[in-house]
Structure formats: C-alpha cells, structure tokens
Amino acid sequence: MPTLILLRHGQSQWNLEDKFTGWVDVDLTPQGEAEARKGGELIKAAGVAIDACYTSVLTRAIRTSWLALAAAGQTFVPEIKDWRLNERHYGGLTGLNKTETAAKHGADQVKVWRRSYDIPPPPMEAGSEYDFSKDRRYAGAVLPDTESLKTTLDRVQPYWEAEIAPALESGKTLLVAAHGNSLRAIVKLLFGVSDDAIVGVEIPTGNPLLIELDAGLKPTAARYLDEGRAQSLPAL
C-alpha cells in the first residue's frame, strides 16, 4: 500500500538568527545538517525503501533531502523539485527579526500574521531586495507577494493532486522533504484537519512522519520515527 514520509528541514541560518525566512534561500546550520542526517538514520532503521523524493526549490529543503537519503543509504532515489512545495511566503515580513517586529507592531498582531489560518502578513513591495520575480527558479510562474497558510495550501494542493497523489496511488513509497507550512498543508489535506485546528499542528524538524495510506489515500496509520520527539497527530 502507499506510504508517505514527511520530513521538515532542519535548522537554517535564519532560524538561528530569528528572522522571517519564507522564500529566501538560506542554507542549513551544522545543527540543521545533523537533524537531516538523523532523519535519514531513522528511515534506515525503520527499513523503509523510498521510491522517489519530492522537495522544494530552496536549498535548506534540498540539502535536507540529500543528507537524509545519504544517511538512509538511498542516494540513488529520483528527486523532483518544485516551487509549489516552498515554505510560506512571508511578504513584507521577509528578512525581519521576529522579536524586533513584535516590538514594533505588537506581539498580538505578529501572532495573527504568524499563526492565523487565513490572514497573511503585509505584501512584499515590488523591487524589494527579496523580490523573487527575476529568480529563474520561478520563470513563467505567477508568484504571490504574501501568503497565509490558506493560500499556501491553495498552491500546494494542485501540485499534490497532479504529481504526488498519482505516484502514491500507484503504490509507491515517497519522501517529501519540505517546510513547516507546506507540510502542514499536506497534513491538512490528508487528515481533513479543520481550519481552526491546523494552526495548532506543528511538524518537528528532522523527525520523519511516516504515514501509511489505503488505496484511496486515506491515512490508516501515522507515527513519528523519533518517538522521543513526537508531536500530537490529527485523529485518523
């Protein structure tokens, strides 16, 4: 039966510096690299044979997939990269320090931008130093200038339905190495999590979430491979 592994990338440099990262292409820290390797070791220990890997076009997710697959002894696995698995676009907050932003706009307002389901941050201004419109990774794409979790789901879902779901339906075991919000979008789709409940769902870094699916891609079992760092899962 189909099996899906969701792996959130490890600590990035801007995670360490407490900045809103979004689509900015920062790399993993040494701790993040170690988290990715640990994820791969857990996949190997579980005896999971991966057929293909999907990831975003951002370095921290791509290198997480490489390090995890290497640690799992499966570097030969085909990998597909797509921007629709990117992290949420943080709009005008991109590059700002989270603590300083809370001091400027108020902690309650920043919490709304960060944690609400459908309220995005202010849009990124055209010509910003973080304007991604000229990045060739996104050539031909209609890009957002900010995103909520809802609009992140709106661009993840078509890619899921067109590319990932058909591969699962054919019985494959897939690894998706991506970001906190793009993975939460997939969890919302699979488990039917409500709009209110999804804001409380967290995906831990470097801890593979193994989901067993039936022929209709309904979860039949789900567990984190590092049980010591497990987070609560939506009810099956």
ABEGO torsion letter per residue (X at the ends): XBBBBBBBBBBBAAAAAGBBAEABBBBBBAAAAAAAAAAAAAAAAAGBBBABBBBBABAAAAAAAAAAAAAAGAAABBBBBBAAABBBBAEAABGBBAAAAAAAAEAAAAAAAAABAABBBBBBBBGBAABAAABAAABGBBBBABBBAAAAAAAAAAAAAAAAAAAAAAGBBBBBBBBAAAAAAAAAAAAGBBAAAAAABBBBBGBBBBBBBBAAGBBABBBBABAAABBBBBBX
